[in-house]
């Protein structure tokens, strides 16, 4: 692995990819637990899954897994076979972890502000780990990475714009306090991405 541009690109080993998928999805699953505890919504495909969960009672993991299915064709066509397979595995693992983690970890009290900022930074770091191993959590992440690869658009900025649009669409299920926390959480997610995920900074695949 070569941290930074100008080096020779090297392929990640299978063990490196596996630990990245496990670590990245665990970070995001912990963020989802924090968000759910205070009734927040986040952005991306996960945000849509949150809205479906709050509106219909469908488990978050099941909604998240199904929502991602249409995006694998784009991932296969635009990002390649390896990316698509790793993304599918990451999505499936996150769908499972969001059901398992609450059985392993019971939260008694979480300050809403901490849930928004801490959860957002956890999720952003999880995304970053996955992105650097040429994987994502599917859905809109695939679109964001494709736009960065093909158009040079910064992933963090594009993701932020999409996330804010989703948060606005979720307003029927959020009061002003939870909406504000959700916006803060989305900003924390995308702050981590915008600062750390830049084209050419990390070139291992």
Number of C-alpha atoms within 10 A of each C-alpha: 15 15 12 15 13 11 14 10 15 11 13 15 11 9 9 11 20 16 12 21 27 18 16 27 30 21 20 25 27 21 27 27 21 24 27 16 16 18 20 29 31 33 28 25 22 26 23 22 25 28 26 17 17 19 12 9 11 15 16 23 23 16 20 27 22 13 16 21 13 11 16 20 12 16 26 15 10 17 19 13 13 14 22 24 14 21 27 21 20 24 24 19 19 25 21 17 21 23 16 12 15 13 9 7 10 9 9 6 8 12 10 20 15 14 26 29 22 19 27 29 24 25 29 28 23 28 25 22 23 23 23 18 24 20 31 30 30 31 23 19 22 25 19 21 26 18 15 17 15 9 9 12 16 18 22 23 15 18 23 22 14 15 27 18 12 20 23 13 14 24 14 10 14 19 12 9 11 19 21 16 23 31 22 18 29 29 25 22 31 28 19 20 25 20 9 15 20 16 15 12 14 19 19 19 18
